[in-house]
């Protein structure tokens, strides 16, 4: 990958709905060349998909938390998390805990109910998000400068 690929990725990360002609103007390349590069990045699996960025608070999800979880039953816990609408991200991690969950709920009360439903699988430590400085930062910083 070269600087042009990084510029394309940065532009798509900023706005996945950007047109190929608009992107070609932004990076000073022809529209067919940009389209071909995007196609190749998709084929290589660098671009895995395009999606809308949702606002959890507008969907009634006012409480965000990160939950460190320790379990001895990883397959069952993973299945539980896949089925739980509160869990939006699940990471297998190293250290004392073996999972990190990002959880979105309506209220702190519904967060407590969710945490109670997790207890059969192990134990947890919960950190409620007070504010967010940024999320989903591009892994290709500065490419459009």
N, C-alpha and C positions, 0 to 999 in steps of 0.2 A: 504494500500500500504506500502511496505517496501523499504529498501535501494536498493534491486535488481531491483524492479520496477522502481525506480527513475534512476538507472543506465541505464536501457533499454530505458526509455524515453529520457534521456540525449543523448544517442548514436543515437537514431532515429531523435531527433531534430537536431543534428549536421550533420547527413547524413542519410536521409530517404531511401537511396538505399543500406545501409549496409546489407550484407548477414547475415543470422541467424548464420552461422558457424563463421563468423568473429566477430559478437557480442558476441557469446558464449565464444570465446577465450578471448575477451577483459574483460569480467566480470567473467571469470572462472566458467562457468556453462555449462552443456551439451546442445547441439543444440536442442534436443527435449524439454528440460525444458524451454529454452528461447522462442522457438516457441509457446509453450503452454501459457506462460506468456503474450506474445504479443497478442495472440488470445483473452485472457481474458481481456486485457486492451482495445482492440477494442470493444468487446462485452459490456463492462462497459461504453463505450463512452468516456473513457479517451483519446484514440487515435481516432480522428475524421476523419483523412484522411492523405494521403501522397501527396505531390505536389512538383513541380519544383520551385526553387527560380529564378525569372526572374530579369534581369538587365534593369530597365526602361530606362537608358541612351542609351543602345544598341538598344532599340525599338524607339528611337527618343524622348523619354519623358525626356527632360533636366531640366524641371522646376517642383519642388515639393513645395507644400504649404499646410499649415493647415489653415482651415477656420472655425472660430466660426460663427454660424448662429442662428439667432432668427427668428422664424416664429410662426404665429398663426394658420397655416394650416399644421399640422404635417403629416397627411396621404398623401396629394398631394405632399408635399416636399419630403417625403420618396420615393414616386413613381418616382418623377423627378430624384432623386439621383440614384435610381436603374437603370434608363435608361441612365444616363449620363456616357459615357465612361471615363470621367475625374475623377470621384469619385471612389477611390479604397477602402476606408474605411469610414464608417459612424457610429458615436457613438451618442446615446442619452445621454445627460449630464445634470447635475443640475446647477443651477446658473442663471445668467442673460441671457445667451445663452442656447438654448436647443439642439443644435447639434454641433458636431465637425466632420469635413470632412477632409480626407486626399485626396488631389487632385494632379494628375500628368498631365502635359501638355507639349506640344512641346516647347513653348516659353512663356515669360511673356506676350506677346501680346495675345496669345491664352488663357492664364489664365485670362486676363482682359475680353476677350469675354465670357468666361465661367461665370465669376462673374456677368457680365451684364445679362446673361440669368437666373441667380438666383434671381435678384431683384424683380420679381413679387411675390416671396414667402416671402420676409422679408428683413432683413438687416444683414450685415456680417462684420467681422473683419478678415483680411487676414495676415498670417505670412508666408513669403517665406523662404524656407529652404536654408541656405547658405552652410551648410555642415552637414554630418551625422557621428557622432562618432560611433554609432552602431544601428542596427535594429534587431527586432525579437529575442531579447535575451531570452534564455531558462528560463522558469519559475521554473526549477529544477537545480539551479546553484550548481556546485561543486559535483554533483553525481558521476562523473567519476574519481574523484581524489583519 
